[in-house]
Amino acid sequence: LVRRDVINNHHPVESKEAGRAYCPWCNTWGGIGRGHGSNTFNLSDDWSKRNRSPELAPLYFLRKDLLPGSKMNVTMTISPVADRGEPTFLPCQQAQAIPFSSSNLATILEMFSIEPHSEHASLARETLDDCETPALKGELKYCATSLESMIDFAVAEFGTNEIHAAVTSVVNRDEEVKARTYKVGVGGGRVMSRKVVTCHNMMFPYAVFYCHNLAWTRAYMVPLVAEDGSRVNAIALCHFDTSNWNPGHASFRVLGVKPGTVPICHFILKDLAWVPN
């Protein structure tokens, strides 16, 4: 069974004009960080150029920090799943009818009434570029433009349809939680899976997720207690083979380690981690 409650409802996008699709997300693009650049930690030189936000640095940690009682000085803003104002998936048939490629960018922009020289157009172009960039060594990747295609990719990777999408979420609050200090709760970080498909929300007129499976990566569920008493079930990824990572990657500077020496871990805040049931 696949949990759909943690993914945006994929209702049809209603057109405000005959023959033209409506982009409900465009008005909020300026306030939302790029899905792939904001919450994921990329390994290649090209990708790392888009991952320079200084506030992301504290999200890196070592595997020993998953032990119960460990204190993490991380500033994380975590929203209840139901409150995340992100774009809805198009129905599969409608998504398949849209030419998702950089060579067809002009057509896509016209369909969603986006000015060709606007920031929205630039972000859409970057998303297409990321999706068309060859996979890294040890990586399998796919950009899903519908819920069905995302599930199909994850099912193919795991070889079973008994999967679910895990997300970082607030346990005991209905409102957004923002704290600077968290303590790892009882039991510590628990291995959810030794194989994970992570899907990152990209900037596009409709929902597009960059999904990939990196070799030697494990997913953990980490119970955290914030300084204000808020409890969070956080999803963390630990990468066990960093020998091919860029030596200038921010994680090595933050943690004071070298490539290939220790597993590098980080939280994912808004992305989906597909794991077997």
HELIX and SHEET records of a PDB file:
HELIX    1   1 CYS A   26  GLY A   31  5                                   6    
HELIX    2   2 GLY A   35  ASN A   39  1                                   5    
HELIX    3   3 ASP A   45  SER A   48  1                                   4    
HELIX    4   4 PRO A   54  LEU A   59  5                                   6    
HELIX    5   5 ARG A   63  LEU A   66  5                                   4    
HELIX    6   6 VAL A   81  ASP A   83  5                                   3    
HELIX    7   7 CYS A   92  ALA A   97  1                                   6    
HELIX    8   8 SER A  102  ASN A  104  5                                   3    
HELIX    9   9 LEU A  105  MET A  111  1                                   7    
HELIX   10  10 GLU A  119  GLU A  132  1                                  14    
HELIX   11  11 LEU A  147  PHE A  158  1                                  12    
HELIX   12  12 ALA A  250  LEU A  255  1                                   6    
SHEET    1   A 4 TYR A  60  LEU A  62  0                                        
SHEET    2   A 4 ILE A 264  ILE A 268 -1                                        
SHEET    3   A 4 ARG A 231  HIS A 239 -1                                        
SHEET    4   A 4 SER A 169  VAL A 170 -1                                        
SHEET    1   B 6 TYR A  60  LEU A  62  0                                        
SHEET    2   B 6 ILE A 264  ILE A 268 -1                                        
SHEET    3   B 6 ARG A 231  HIS A 239 -1                                        
SHEET    4   B 6 THR A 217  ALA A 226 -1                                        
SHEET    5   B 6 TYR A 182  VAL A 184 -1                                        
SHEET    6   B 6 LYS A  71  MET A  72 -1                                        
SHEET    1   C 5 TYR A  60  LEU A  62  0                                        
SHEET    2   C 5 ILE A 264  ILE A 268 -1                                        
SHEET    3   C 5 ARG A 231  HIS A 239 -1                                        
SHEET    4   C 5 THR A 217  ALA A 226 -1                                        
SHEET    5   C 5 ARG A 190  SER A 193 -1                                        
SHEET    1   D 2 MET A  76  ILE A  78  0                                        
SHEET    2   D 2 VAL A 177  ALA A 179 -1                                        
SHEET    1   E 5 GLU A 139  ALA A 144  0                                        
SHEET    2   E 5 PHE A 209  LEU A 214 -1                                        
SHEET    3   E 5 VAL A 197  ASN A 201 -1                                        
SHEET    4   E 5 LEU A 272  PRO A 276 -1                                        
SHEET    5   E 5 ILE A 163  ALA A 166 -1                                        
END                                                                             
